[in-house]
Amino acid sequence: MPLRKRNQPAPELESVLMWFRLDLRLADNPALCAAAKTGLPVVPVFLWSPEEEDPPPGAASCWWLHQSLSRLDESLRNKGVRLIIRRGPVAETLISLAGETGARQVFHNRVYEPSPLAREPEVAAQLRSHGIALHSSNGSLLFDPGSIRTTAGGMFHVFTPFWRACLTHRDSIGKPERPPDQLRAPTHWPQSLAIADLHLKPRIDWAGGIRVAWTPGEEGARRRLRTFAKKFVSRYDKERDRMDHDGTSRLSPHLHFGEVSPVQLWHAVVDQTGSEPYLRQLIWREFSYHLLVERPDTIAEPFHPQFRAFPWRHNARSLKAWHHGHTGYPIVDAAMRQLWTTGWMHNRARLIVASFLVKHLLIPWQTGAAWFLDTLVDADLANNTMGWQWTAGCGVDAAPYFRVFNPVLQGEKFDPDGEYVRRWMPELRELSTRWIHKPWQAPPATLAEAGVRLGQTYPHPLVDHAEARNAALAAFQQMRSGSRKQRRSAGDRAAATIGKASNKPRKKR
């Protein structure tokens, strides 16, 4: 155990560490409740070790994390304790803190992502070698991964049977726990970094739009949930695909950072009329995590291996146009501008822009997934991975590859009056609803009257939809033909090997 520095106060006889991770809340926090129930002084701690994360958190997530940690510290101080911030390797830092505080127990909620989940046994072993117990809880999912299985004991690969199986286990979803009334503080506090020392906020303040759009922290999550449950959940099924309406919960970043728990969300809406469509979305999140735990390789590899042979294209110019909302398709560009400004994008918009990238531009889904992880404030690894693989046609329960969204029709259906496009695309604001989703088809006089000059104030479409769709389907057929050839070739080699083996004399035992 590390020696105390000279003049450092002697540690408590014993305390416990509460290791906060993606559970930045006090209410319904199983690990915090367990730590408080020991009756010992509680030292809350947050460890920043991005070098150990794969992939590391993106820029928008870092901005949110700074705000959320600040709110968490305020909440903890109201309970009589404070948040200790440290940076460094997880196991070494926890062992050092235990030495400074006399802790023999560390409480935490598991993070169900490949890198931290794989590292947990090693962390536990290192702590144990120093006489420190690591207590793990599930504070981020309704059901432990591996607990929802098929009748044969396998993993579900189709959502609807998974959803039905979850409903049979719904009684196991306990009621949300109240936050501790008070937390016992140690006599002496260990040293702490300031949250600003983590350098999570951008050096150049590009986050103004995000700051206006969101209120990070547990209280912000509580207010948003209260508003959604009261005003929107009953019409969620009808409104959730309308990009021009505020019909979604907008709770995803709060849920990702653990400012609210899925148990709290479930019980807030489960008894309300019309809540099933929203509950299904919560179970989609469960489905994503259960799959990710089962197949951690899918953050980079297609679930269906034949898609490794897909003839993707790498076009830097097209990718840059997609990044910045300059594709020439207004619904795509509006969505990408919303993302860049607010760090968030409507779910229907995510499907549209993802389909455009992988099927109109034939750029690999991994490239789009990486951009979302960097720019979304709700950059959830499991949801992001499953969403992109679903759209690309290479994931479980995926959309058929031949389903290529037409951006014009999607815009006309889910933004029928063009309000969403006009909000995020001011250069098209004066264009009439008839042409707002297809300005390249508008008469020249109409464009001139609206102040739109194609190729100058707004770009021509990067690709023609019909031609892009045909190219995507041709690429899919090329992949399938290549996969069949590879399977035949592998089969021929296997048959030849079996034939040679069958002709060899058997060795005597």
RAFEN-V600845 format. One record per residue. N is the residue number from 1. RES is the residue in one letter. SS is DSSP state (helix for helix, strand for strand, loop for the rest). OMEGA is omega in degrees with one decimal (none if undefined). Layout:
n=[N | N]
res=[RES | RES]
ss=[SS | SS]
omega=[OMEGA | OMEGA]
//
This chain:
n=[1 | 2 | 3 | 4 | 5 | 6 | 7 | 8 | 9 | 10 | 11 | 12 | 13 | 14 | 15 | 16 | 17 | 18 | 19 | 20 | 21 | 22 | 23 | 24 | 25 | 26 | 27 | 28 | 29 | 30 | 31 | 32 | 33 | 34 | 35 | 36 | 37 | 38 | 39 | 40 | 41 | 42 | 43 | 44 | 45 | 46 | 47 | 48 | 49 | 50 | 51 | 52 | 53 | 54 | 55 | 56 | 57 | 58 | 59 | 60 | 61 | 62 | 63 | 64 | 65 | 66 | 67 | 68 | 69 | 70 | 71 | 72 | 73 | 74 | 75 | 76 | 77 | 78 | 79 | 80 | 81 | 82 | 83 | 84 | 85 | 86 | 87 | 88 | 89 | 90 | 91 | 92 | 93 | 94 | 95 | 96 | 97 | 98 | 99 | 100 | 101 | 102 | 103 | 104 | 105 | 106 | 107 | 108 | 109 | 110 | 111 | 112 | 113 | 114 | 115 | 116 | 117 | 118 | 119 | 120 | 121 | 122 | 123 | 124 | 125 | 126 | 127 | 128 | 129 | 130 | 131 | 132 | 133 | 134 | 135 | 136 | 137 | 138 | 139 | 140 | 141 | 142 | 143 | 144 | 145 | 146 | 147 | 148 | 149 | 150 | 151 | 152 | 153 | 154 | 155 | 156 | 157 | 158 | 159 | 160 | 161 | 162 | 163 | 164 | 165 | 166 | 167 | 168 | 169 | 170 | 171 | 172 | 173 | 174 | 175 | 176 | 177 | 178 | 179 | 180 | 181 | 182 | 183 | 184 | 185 | 186 | 187 | 188 | 189 | 190 | 191 | 192 | 193 | 194 | 195 | 196 | 197 | 198 | 199 | 200 | 201 | 202 | 203 | 204 | 205 | 206 | 207 | 208 | 209 | 210 | 211 | 212 | 213 | 214 | 215 | 216 | 217 | 218 | 219 | 220 | 221 | 222 | 223 | 224 | 225 | 226 | 227 | 228 | 229 | 230 | 231 | 232 | 233 | 234 | 235 | 236 | 237 | 238 | 239 | 240 | 241 | 242 | 243 | 244 | 245 | 246 | 247 | 248 | 249 | 250 | 251 | 252 | 253 | 254 | 255 | 256 | 257 | 258 | 259 | 260 | 261 | 262 | 263 | 264 | 265 | 266 | 267 | 268 | 269 | 270 | 271 | 272 | 273 | 274 | 275 | 276 | 277 | 278 | 279 | 280 | 281 | 282 | 283 | 284 | 285 | 286 | 287 | 288 | 289 | 290 | 291 | 292 | 293 | 294 | 295 | 296 | 297 | 298 | 299 | 300 | 301 | 302 | 303 | 304 | 305 | 306 | 307 | 308 | 309 | 310 | 311 | 312 | 313 | 314 | 315 | 316 | 317 | 318 | 319 | 320 | 321 | 322 | 323 | 324 | 325 | 326 | 327 | 328 | 329 | 330 | 331 | 332 | 333 | 334 | 335 | 336 | 337 | 338 | 339 | 340 | 341 | 342 | 343 | 344 | 345 | 346 | 347 | 348 | 349 | 350 | 351 | 352 | 353 | 354 | 355 | 356 | 357 | 358 | 359 | 360 | 361 | 362 | 363 | 364 | 365 | 366 | 367 | 368 | 369 | 370 | 371 | 372 | 373 | 374 | 375 | 376 | 377 | 378 | 379 | 380 | 381 | 382 | 383 | 384 | 385 | 386 | 387 | 388 | 389 | 390 | 391 | 392 | 393 | 394 | 395 | 396 | 397 | 398 | 399 | 400 | 401 | 402 | 403 | 404 | 405 | 406 | 407 | 408 | 409 | 410 | 411 | 412 | 413 | 414 | 415 | 416 | 417 | 418 | 419 | 420 | 421 | 422 | 423 | 424 | 425 | 426 | 427 | 428 | 429 | 430 | 431 | 432 | 433 | 434 | 435 | 436 | 437 | 438 | 439 | 440 | 441 | 442 | 443 | 444 | 445 | 446 | 447 | 448 | 449 | 450 | 451 | 452 | 453 | 454 | 455 | 456 | 457 | 458 | 459 | 460 | 461 | 462 | 463 | 464 | 465 | 466 | 467 | 468 | 469 | 470 | 471 | 472 | 473 | 474 | 475 | 476 | 477 | 478 | 479 | 480 | 481 | 482 | 483 | 484 | 485 | 486 | 487 | 488 | 489 | 490 | 491 | 492 | 493 | 494 | 495 | 496 | 497 | 498 | 499 | 500 | 501 | 502 | 503 | 504 | 505 | 506 | 507 | 508 | 509]
res=[M | P | L | R | K | R | N | Q | P | A | P | E | L | E | S | V | L | M | W | F | R | L | D | L | R | L | A | D | N | P | A | L | C | A | A | A | K | T | G | L | P | V | V | P | V | F | L | W | S | P | E | E | E | D | P | P | P | G | A | A | S | C | W | W | L | H | Q | S | L | S | R | L | D | E | S | L | R | N | K | G | V | R | L | I | I | R | R | G | P | V | A | E | T | L | I | S | L | A | G | E | T | G | A | R | Q | V | F | H | N | R | V | Y | E | P | S | P | L | A | R | E | P | E | V | A | A | Q | L | R | S | H | G | I | A | L | H | S | S | N | G | S | L | L | F | D | P | G | S | I | R | T | T | A | G | G | M | F | H | V | F | T | P | F | W | R | A | C | L | T | H | R | D | S | I | G | K | P | E | R | P | P | D | Q | L | R | A | P | T | H | W | P | Q | S | L | A | I | A | D | L | H | L | K | P | R | I | D | W | A | G | G | I | R | V | A | W | T | P | G | E | E | G | A | R | R | R | L | R | T | F | A | K | K | F | V | S | R | Y | D | K | E | R | D | R | M | D | H | D | G | T | S | R | L | S | P | H | L | H | F | G | E | V | S | P | V | Q | L | W | H | A | V | V | D | Q | T | G | S | E | P | Y | L | R | Q | L | I | W | R | E | F | S | Y | H | L | L | V | E | R | P | D | T | I | A | E | P | F | H | P | Q | F | R | A | F | P | W | R | H | N | A | R | S | L | K | A | W | H | H | G | H | T | G | Y | P | I | V | D | A | A | M | R | Q | L | W | T | T | G | W | M | H | N | R | A | R | L | I | V | A | S | F | L | V | K | H | L | L | I | P | W | Q | T | G | A | A | W | F | L | D | T | L | V | D | A | D | L | A | N | N | T | M | G | W | Q | W | T | A | G | C | G | V | D | A | A | P | Y | F | R | V | F | N | P | V | L | Q | G | E | K | F | D | P | D | G | E | Y | V | R | R | W | M | P | E | L | R | E | L | S | T | R | W | I | H | K | P | W | Q | A | P | P | A | T | L | A | E | A | G | V | R | L | G | Q | T | Y | P | H | P | L | V | D | H | A | E | A | R | N | A | A | L | A | A | F | Q | Q | M | R | S | G | S | R | K | Q | R | R | S | A | G | D | R | A | A | A | T | I | G | K | A | S | N | K | P | R | K | K | R]
ss=[loop | loop | loop | loop | loop | loop | loop | loop | loop | loop | loop | loop | loop | loop | strand | strand | strand | strand | strand | strand | loop | loop | loop | loop | loop | loop | loop | loop | loop | helix | helix | helix | helix | helix | helix | helix | helix | loop | loop | loop | strand | strand | strand | strand | strand | strand | strand | strand | loop | helix | helix | helix | loop | loop | loop | loop | loop | loop | helix | helix | helix | helix | helix | helix | helix | helix | helix | helix | helix | helix | helix | helix | helix | helix | helix | helix | helix | helix | loop | loop | loop | loop | strand | strand | strand | strand | strand | loop | loop | helix | helix | helix | helix | helix | helix | helix | helix | helix | helix | helix | helix | loop | strand | strand | strand | strand | strand | strand | strand | loop | loop | loop | loop | helix | helix | helix | helix | helix | helix | helix | helix | helix | helix | helix | helix | helix | helix | helix | loop | loop | loop | loop | strand | strand | strand | strand | strand | loop | loop | loop | loop | loop | loop | loop | loop | loop | loop | loop | loop | loop | loop | loop | loop | loop | loop | loop | loop | loop | helix | helix | helix | helix | helix | helix | helix | helix | helix | helix | loop | helix | helix | helix | loop | loop | loop | loop | loop | loop | loop | loop | loop | loop | loop | loop | loop | loop | loop | loop | loop | loop | loop | loop | loop | loop | helix | helix | helix | helix | loop | loop | loop | loop | loop | loop | loop | loop | loop | helix | helix | helix | helix | helix | helix | loop | loop | loop | loop | helix | helix | helix | helix | helix | helix | helix | helix | helix | helix | helix | helix | helix | helix | helix | helix | helix | helix | helix | helix | helix | helix | loop | loop | loop | loop | loop | loop | loop | loop | loop | loop | loop | loop | helix | helix | helix | helix | helix | loop | loop | loop | loop | loop | helix | helix | helix | helix | helix | helix | helix | helix | loop | loop | loop | loop | loop | loop | helix | helix | helix | helix | helix | helix | helix | helix | helix | helix | helix | helix | helix | helix | helix | helix | helix | helix | helix | loop | helix | helix | helix | helix | loop | loop | loop | loop | loop | helix | helix | helix | helix | helix | loop | loop | loop | strand | loop | loop | helix | helix | helix | helix | helix | helix | helix | helix | loop | loop | loop | loop | loop | loop | helix | helix | helix | helix | helix | helix | helix | helix | helix | helix | helix | helix | helix | loop | loop | loop | loop | helix | helix | helix | helix | helix | helix | helix | helix | helix | helix | helix | helix | helix | helix | loop | loop | strand | loop | helix | helix | helix | helix | helix | helix | helix | helix | helix | helix | helix | loop | loop | loop | loop | loop | helix | helix | helix | helix | helix | helix | helix | helix | helix | helix | helix | helix | loop | loop | loop | loop | loop | loop | loop | loop | loop | loop | loop | loop | loop | loop | helix | helix | helix | helix | helix | helix | helix | helix | loop | loop | loop | loop | helix | helix | helix | helix | helix | helix | loop | helix | helix | helix | loop | loop | loop | loop | loop | loop | loop | loop | loop | loop | helix | helix | helix | loop | loop | helix | helix | helix | helix | helix | helix | helix | loop | loop | loop | strand | loop | loop | loop | strand | loop | loop | loop | loop | loop | loop | helix | helix | helix | helix | helix | helix | helix | helix | helix | helix | helix | helix | helix | helix | helix | helix | helix | helix | helix | helix | helix | helix | helix | helix | helix | helix | helix | helix | helix | helix | helix | helix | helix | helix | helix | helix | helix | helix | helix | loop | loop | loop | loop | loop | loop]
omega=[-177.5 | 177.4 | 175.1 | 175.9 | 179.1 | 179.9 | 177.1 | -178.1 | 176.5 | -179.0 | 172.8 | 174.9 | 175.8 | 173.7 | 175.1 | 175.2 | 171.1 | -175.4 | 177.9 | 179.3 | 173.7 | -178.8 | -168.5 | -178.4 | 176.2 | -178.5 | 177.8 | 177.8 | -173.3 | -178.1 | 179.8 | 178.6 | 179.8 | 178.3 | -178.6 | -176.5 | 176.1 | -177.2 | -179.1 | 174.0 | -178.0 | 176.1 | 177.8 | -177.2 | 171.0 | -179.2 | 178.7 | -178.9 | -176.7 | 179.5 | -179.2 | -179.1 | 178.4 | -0.3 | 177.6 | 180.0 | -178.5 | -174.8 | -179.4 | 177.6 | 179.5 | 177.1 | -178.7 | -178.3 | 178.6 | -178.6 | -175.8 | 177.1 | 178.3 | 179.0 | 179.3 | 179.0 | 177.6 | -179.6 | -180.0 | 179.3 | 175.9 | 178.0 | 175.2 | 179.0 | 179.8 | -178.8 | 176.0 | -178.8 | 175.3 | 175.8 | 178.5 | 178.6 | -171.1 | -173.9 | -178.6 | -177.4 | 177.6 | 178.9 | 178.2 | 179.3 | 178.2 | 177.6 | -178.6 | -172.3 | -177.3 | -177.1 | 173.7 | 179.1 | 174.7 | 178.6 | 178.3 | 171.8 | -176.3 | 171.7 | -173.1 | 173.4 | -171.1 | -174.6 | 179.7 | -179.1 | 178.7 | -176.4 | -172.8 | 179.3 | 178.5 | 177.3 | -179.9 | -179.0 | 179.6 | 176.9 | -178.2 | 179.7 | 176.8 | 178.1 | -177.6 | 179.7 | 177.0 | -179.4 | -176.3 | 176.6 | 172.9 | -179.9 | -173.9 | 179.9 | 175.9 | -176.8 | 176.6 | 175.1 | -177.6 | -178.4 | 178.5 | -174.3 | 174.0 | 178.9 | 177.2 | 178.3 | -178.1 | 178.7 | 174.7 | 176.4 | 176.5 | -170.9 | -171.7 | 175.3 | 177.1 | 178.6 | -179.4 | 179.0 | 178.2 | 179.9 | 177.8 | 178.8 | -172.3 | 179.7 | 179.2 | 178.0 | -176.7 | 177.3 | 178.1 | 178.7 | 176.0 | 175.4 | 176.4 | 178.8 | -179.7 | 177.4 | -179.8 | -177.1 | 174.3 | 177.8 | -179.7 | -179.9 | 174.2 | 177.6 | -177.4 | 167.6 | 167.6 | 178.6 | 179.1 | -179.5 | 178.4 | 177.8 | 179.8 | -179.2 | -178.6 | 178.0 | 173.6 | -172.4 | 174.8 | -169.5 | -177.8 | 179.8 | 177.8 | -178.5 | 178.7 | -172.0 | -168.9 | 171.3 | -178.8 | 176.7 | -175.7 | -179.7 | 176.1 | 177.6 | -178.9 | -179.9 | -179.4 | 178.5 | -179.8 | 179.5 | -179.0 | -177.9 | -176.6 | -168.8 | -165.7 | -170.7 | -177.5 | 178.7 | -177.3 | -175.9 | -179.1 | -171.2 | -166.6 | 179.6 | 179.9 | -176.6 | -178.8 | -179.3 | 175.7 | -173.5 | 179.0 | -175.1 | -174.6 | 178.1 | -172.0 | 178.2 | 176.8 | 179.5 | -179.6 | -178.5 | 176.5 | 175.8 | 172.9 | -177.7 | 175.9 | 176.8 | 177.3 | 179.1 | -178.2 | -175.1 | 178.5 | -173.7 | -167.8 | -176.8 | -178.7 | 176.8 | 177.5 | -175.6 | -173.2 | 179.9 | 178.1 | 177.6 | 176.6 | 177.8 | 174.8 | -179.9 | 171.7 | 177.2 | 175.6 | -179.7 | -179.4 | -178.5 | 179.0 | 177.4 | -178.4 | 177.2 | 179.4 | -175.6 | -178.3 | -180.0 | -173.6 | 174.1 | 179.6 | -175.8 | 177.4 | 178.3 | 176.4 | -169.8 | -179.6 | 179.4 | 173.3 | -179.5 | -177.6 | -177.2 | 179.0 | 175.6 | 177.5 | -175.8 | -175.1 | -178.4 | 179.4 | 178.9 | 179.2 | 178.4 | 177.8 | 178.8 | -169.0 | 177.6 | 179.1 | -177.1 | -176.0 | 174.1 | -170.4 | -177.1 | 176.5 | -176.4 | 178.2 | -179.6 | -179.4 | 175.8 | 176.2 | 178.9 | -176.2 | -176.1 | -171.3 | -176.5 | -176.6 | 178.6 | 176.9 | -175.7 | 177.3 | 178.1 | 179.1 | 178.8 | -177.0 | -176.1 | 178.0 | 177.8 | -179.6 | -177.9 | -172.3 | -175.4 | 174.3 | -177.2 | 179.4 | 175.7 | -173.1 | -179.8 | 179.5 | 178.8 | 177.3 | 179.5 | 179.5 | 178.9 | 178.3 | -179.5 | -178.8 | -170.1 | -178.5 | 173.4 | 175.9 | -174.8 | -177.5 | -171.5 | -177.7 | -179.7 | -178.1 | -179.7 | -177.7 | -180.0 | -179.7 | 178.2 | 177.7 | -178.4 | -178.8 | 178.7 | -174.3 | -178.2 | 176.8 | 176.2 | -170.3 | 172.6 | 177.6 | -174.6 | -177.5 | 176.7 | -178.6 | -178.2 | 171.8 | -175.0 | 180.0 | -179.3 | 177.2 | 178.0 | -178.5 | -178.8 | -171.8 | 171.2 | -167.3 | -179.9 | 178.1 | -176.3 | -179.9 | 179.1 | -178.1 | -179.1 | -173.9 | -179.3 | -176.0 | 179.8 | 178.3 | -170.7 | -175.3 | -179.2 | -177.5 | -177.4 | -177.9 | -173.9 | -172.0 | -179.0 | 179.9 | -174.3 | 179.7 | 178.1 | -177.3 | 176.2 | -179.8 | -179.0 | 178.6 | 178.4 | -178.3 | -179.9 | -179.9 | -179.7 | -179.1 | 175.8 | -177.5 | -177.2 | 178.7 | 179.1 | 176.6 | -172.7 | 166.9 | 178.3 | 177.8 | -177.9 | 171.7 | -174.6 | -176.9 | -180.0 | 179.5 | 178.9 | 179.1 | 179.2 | 179.8 | 179.7 | 176.7 | 177.7 | 178.5 | 178.1 | 176.9 | 178.5 | -177.9 | 177.8 | 178.3 | 179.8 | 179.0 | 178.4 | 179.1 | 179.7 | 178.5 | -179.7 | 178.6 | 178.5 | 178.1 | 180.0 | 179.9 | 179.7 | 179.4 | 179.8 | 178.9 | 179.7 | 179.7 | -177.8 | -177.1 | 179.8 | -179.2 | 175.7 | -179.7 | 178.0 | 177.6 | 177.8 | none]
//
